[in-house]
Amino acid sequence: MNLKQHAIHKLYQYRKAISTRPYGARGKNLIRCELCLLAQTYCTCQSRRQLVSDNAFLLIMYDDEVLKPSNSGRLIADLIPDTYAYIWSRTQANRKMLALIQDPRYQPFVIFPGEYAYPDQTVVSELKPTGLDSAKKPLFIMLDGSWREAIKMFRKSPYLHDLPLLSFTPETLAKYGLRKGSRDFQLGTAEVAVLALAASGEKGNAEALSIWFELFIAASMFSRSRQSNKDLSPLNQLSEEFTQMVDVKPSR
């Protein structure tokens, strides 16, 4: 199978190349697929499809986040063709990343809780005519790391402070029934992307990414269990559900 590498695959290869020692992830002795980072036995790459979307994503990743097999940010790049990824630096922001944020084709939105907004920073909860340039393609900027790391990235990245924030309400989270941590906004990266796609009107794409995330979680759990290989029907069912959804009709 010859699958095209996307932005996060390439960033993973770069980050691994500059590492001085192997990343000690849980299950480090597993033989993993180099693309999905799942155990080869439960690799989902054969089901991967790219969607048709009018949105773009930029993942700003905290140092070794890209090396973590548990990271769900790569699921966004699996499905959304216009996805970019860069490793965050406190002292020197990547020039290509800054150029992307300033690209006149895009309207950037930082997905972050509105309570952290800086003075005069615009906060929206959905994409609709709000005085922002609706003719541009939305560029959803996601800070990919632990919650503590995400706060640090936001506060120490002044180039984000003049951009509008897309902030989801507890009502929105409840509507989609997503998992959440001790705070309402503590969701997995892919789960937040589901909300962003839905907010932009791409409900089909949001549902497709949600199922792709479910398949990723299920395959990850199978990889951790020595007894999982007895019955693969849950994985097969999710994989079939996803492929039928994206192959039979447009996902937008």
C-alpha positions in Angstrom: 0.0 0.0 0.0 1.5 3.3 -1.1 -0.2 6.1 0.9 0.9 9.7 0.5 2.4 11.2 3.6 0.8 14.3 5.0 2.2 17.2 7.1 2.2 15.4 10.4 3.8 12.3 9.0 6.6 14.5 7.7 6.9 16.4 11.0 7.1 13.1 12.8 10.0 11.9 10.6 11.8 15.2 11.2 11.3 15.1 15.0 12.4 11.5 15.2 15.5 12.3 13.2 16.7 15.0 15.5 15.9 13.0 18.7 19.0 12.0 20.7 17.2 8.9 22.1 14.0 6.9 21.2 10.7 8.3 22.5 9.6 6.1 25.5 5.9 5.8 24.7 3.7 3.3 26.5 3.9 0.1 24.6 7.3 1.0 23.1 8.0 -2.7 22.3 5.0 -2.9 19.9 5.8 -3.1 16.3 4.0 0.0 15.0 2.9 1.3 11.6 5.1 4.2 10.8 2.1 6.3 9.6 -0.8 5.7 12.0 1.6 4.7 14.9 -0.9 1.9 15.9 0.3 -1.7 16.3 0.7 -3.1 12.8 -1.9 -5.8 13.6 -4.5 -3.1 14.1 -3.3 -0.5 11.5 -6.1 1.6 10.1 -4.2 3.0 7.1 -6.1 0.9 4.6 -9.3 2.7 5.5 -7.8 6.2 5.3 -9.6 8.6 2.9 -9.3 12.3 2.3 -12.4 14.4 2.4 -13.5 17.4 0.4 -13.4 20.4 2.7 -13.5 24.2 2.5 -11.5 24.5 5.7 -7.8 24.4 6.6 -6.1 23.4 9.9 -2.8 24.5 11.4 -1.5 22.4 14.3 1.1 24.1 16.5 2.5 21.1 18.4 4.4 21.2 21.7 7.9 19.7 21.1 7.5 15.9 21.4 3.7 15.8 21.0 4.2 14.7 17.4 6.1 11.6 18.7 3.2 10.4 20.9 1.2 7.4 19.4 -1.7 8.7 21.4 -1.8 12.1 19.7 -5.0 12.5 17.7 -3.9 15.5 15.8 -2.7 13.3 12.9 -6.3 12.2 12.4 -7.2 15.6 11.2 -4.4 15.5 8.6 -5.5 12.0 7.6 -8.8 13.4 6.4 -8.5 17.1 5.7 -6.1 17.8 2.8 -5.3 21.4 3.7 -3.6 20.7 7.0 -0.3 22.1 8.3 1.8 21.3 11.3 4.7 22.9 13.0 6.6 22.4 16.3 6.1 25.4 18.7 9.1 27.5 19.7 8.9 30.0 22.5 11.9 32.1 21.3 11.6 31.9 17.5 8.4 31.2 15.6 8.7 29.3 12.4 8.7 31.7 9.5 6.7 29.5 7.2 4.1 29.2 9.9 3.8 32.9 10.3 3.5 33.4 6.6 0.7 30.9 6.5 -1.2 32.7 9.3 -0.8 36.0 7.3 -1.7 34.4 3.9 -4.5 36.5 2.4 -6.3 33.4 1.3 -7.1 32.4 4.9 -9.1 33.8 7.8 -7.3 32.3 10.9 -9.2 31.4 14.0 -7.4 30.2 17.2 -9.5 27.5 18.8 -9.2 28.4 22.5 -11.5 29.2 25.4 -12.8 32.7 25.3 -12.0 33.3 29.0 -8.3 33.5 28.0 -8.9 36.2 25.3 -6.7 39.3 25.4 -8.2 42.8 25.6 -10.0 43.6 22.3 -9.5 40.1 21.0 -12.6 38.9 19.1 -14.3 35.8 20.4 -16.8 33.8 18.3 -18.7 30.6 19.0 -19.8 29.9 15.4 -18.8 30.9 11.9 -21.4 33.4 10.6 -21.3 37.0 9.3 -19.6 38.8 12.2 -17.6 41.5 10.5 -14.8 39.0 9.7 -13.9 38.3 6.1 -16.2 35.4 5.2 -14.8 35.3 1.6 -11.6 33.7 3.0 -11.0 30.1 3.8 -11.1 29.4 7.5 -7.8 28.4 9.0 -8.4 26.7 12.3 -5.3 27.0 14.5 -5.0 24.3 17.2 -2.5 24.3 20.0 -1.6 20.6 20.3 -0.3 19.5 23.7 -1.5 19.0 27.3 -3.7 21.6 28.7 -0.9 23.2 30.6 1.3 23.2 27.5 -1.5 24.7 25.4 -1.9 27.6 27.9 1.9 28.2 27.8 1.9 28.2 24.0 -1.0 30.6 23.8 0.4 33.1 26.4 3.9 33.1 25.0 2.9 33.4 21.3 2.1 37.1 20.7 1.3 36.5 17.0 -1.9 34.7 18.2 -3.2 37.5 20.4 -4.6 39.6 17.6 -6.4 36.7 15.9 -10.1 35.9 16.6 -10.7 33.1 19.0 -13.2 30.3 18.2 -14.5 29.3 21.6 -17.1 26.5 22.1 -19.8 26.7 24.8 -20.7 23.9 27.2 -24.0 23.6 25.3 -22.1 22.9 22.1 -20.0 20.2 23.8 -23.2 18.6 25.3 -24.9 18.7 21.9 -22.2 16.5 20.3 -21.8 14.3 23.4 -18.0 14.4 23.2 -15.7 13.1 25.9 -14.3 15.8 28.2 -11.9 16.1 31.1 -12.2 18.0 34.3 -12.9 21.2 32.4 -15.4 21.4 29.6 -12.8 22.4 27.0 -10.4 19.6 27.7 -11.0 17.5 24.6 -8.8 15.5 22.4 -7.4 17.5 19.4 -9.5 15.5 16.9 -12.6 16.1 19.0 -12.1 19.8 18.9 -11.6 19.6 15.1 -15.0 17.9 14.9 -16.6 20.9 16.6 -14.8 23.3 14.2 -16.0 21.4 11.1 -19.5 21.4 12.4 -19.4 25.1 13.3 -18.3 25.8 9.7 -21.3 23.9 8.3 -19.5 20.7 7.3 -21.6 18.3 9.3 -20.8 15.3 7.2 -17.0 15.9 7.6 -17.5 16.4 11.3 -19.3 13.0 11.6 -16.6 11.3 9.4 -13.8 12.7 11.7 -15.7 11.6 14.8 -16.0 8.0 13.5 -12.3 8.1 12.4 -11.5 9.1 16.0 -13.6 6.3 17.4 -11.7 3.8 15.2 -8.4 5.2 16.4 -9.4 4.9 20.0 -10.7 1.3 19.5 -7.5 0.3 17.7 -5.4 1.9 20.4 -7.2 -0.1 23.1 -6.8 -3.3 21.1 -3.1 -2.6 20.8 -2.8 -2.5 24.6 -4.7 -5.8 25.2 -3.2 -9.2 24.8 -6.6 -10.7 24.4 -8.0 -8.3 21.8 -7.1 -10.4 18.7 -9.8 -12.9 19.5 -12.6 -10.7 18.1 -11.9 -7.9 15.7 -15.6 -7.2 14.8 -15.7 -3.8 16.7 -12.8 -2.5 14.6 -14.1 -4.0 11.4 -17.6 -2.4 12.1 -16.1 1.1 12.7 -13.8 0.8 9.6 -16.8 -0.3 7.4 -18.9 2.5 8.8 -16.3 5.1 8.0 -15.5 3.9 4.5 -19.1 3.6 3.6 -19.7 7.2 4.8 -16.9 8.8 2.8 -17.1 6.6 -0.3 -20.8 6.6 -1.0 -21.6 10.4 -0.7 -19.7 13.7 -0.3 -18.7 14.3 3.3 -19.3 18.1 3.4 
